[in-house]
Amino acid sequence: MNISSLVVRARPDQVSSVQAAIEAIPGAEVHGASLEGKMVVTLEGEYRKSLADAITKMHNIPGVLSASMVFEQTVTDSENREKQE
């Protein structure tokens, strides 16, 4: 599993529509949004390519000014099993 976090900047007058569009992307979750247009977003997916595709989709949402990844982690199946034991 791949997990990434991003900071997304949106036009202040389009925060709610951008947030809804981001949350419609599979594996995406908006954890906070300011009135100025800054959003904290996490993405989870099985493959890095799916995360890259999701980030590209975010860039293409009307009203998005930028989407910058600030963290990425890949957790393997063996790491998942160790944490569960």
C-alpha positions in Angstrom: 0.0 0.0 0.0 1.2 3.5 -0.8 0.2 6.5 1.3 0.9 10.1 0.3 0.0 13.4 1.8 -0.4 16.6 -0.2 -1.0 20.3 0.3 -3.5 21.5 -2.3 -4.0 25.2 -3.0 -7.3 26.2 -4.5 -9.0 29.5 -5.4 -10.7 30.8 -2.3 -14.0 31.1 -4.1 -13.9 27.4 -5.2 -12.8 25.7 -2.0 -16.0 23.7 -1.6 -16.2 22.5 -5.2 -12.5 21.6 -5.2 -12.9 19.7 -1.9 -15.9 17.7 -3.3 -14.0 16.9 -6.5 -10.9 15.7 -4.6 -13.0 13.5 -2.3 -14.6 11.9 -5.4 -11.2 10.6 -6.4 -10.8 7.0 -5.1 -8.4 6.8 -2.1 -8.4 10.6 -1.5 -9.5 12.3 1.7 -9.4 16.0 2.6 -8.5 16.4 6.3 -8.8 20.1 6.5 -9.5 23.2 4.4 -9.0 26.9 5.1 -11.1 29.7 3.7 -7.9 30.9 1.9 -7.9 27.7 -0.2 -5.2 25.5 1.5 -6.2 21.9 1.9 -4.5 18.9 3.6 -5.1 15.7 1.6 -4.1 12.1 1.9 -4.1 9.5 -0.9 -4.0 5.8 -0.4 -3.6 3.2 -3.2 -2.1 -0.1 -4.0 0.2 1.2 -6.7 2.4 4.3 -7.1 1.0 4.8 -10.6 -2.6 5.1 -9.2 -1.3 7.8 -6.8 0.4 9.6 -9.6 -2.8 9.5 -11.7 -4.8 10.8 -8.7 -2.4 13.7 -8.3 -2.7 14.5 -12.0 -6.5 14.5 -11.6 -6.2 16.9 -8.7 -4.1 19.3 -10.8 -6.8 19.2 -13.5 -9.7 20.1 -11.2 -11.0 23.6 -12.0 -9.9 26.0 -9.3 -6.8 24.1 -8.2 -3.8 26.3 -8.2 -1.3 23.6 -7.1 -1.0 20.2 -5.5 2.3 19.4 -3.8 3.2 16.1 -2.3 4.9 16.4 1.1 5.1 12.8 2.2 5.1 9.3 0.7 5.4 5.9 2.3 5.1 2.4 0.9 4.1 -0.3 3.3 4.7 -3.9 2.1 2.6 -6.8 3.0 5.2 -8.2 5.3 5.4 -4.9 7.2 1.6 -5.0 7.5 1.7 -8.5 9.0 4.5 -7.5 11.5 2.4 -4.5 12.8 -0.7 -6.8 13.2 1.2 -9.3 15.4 
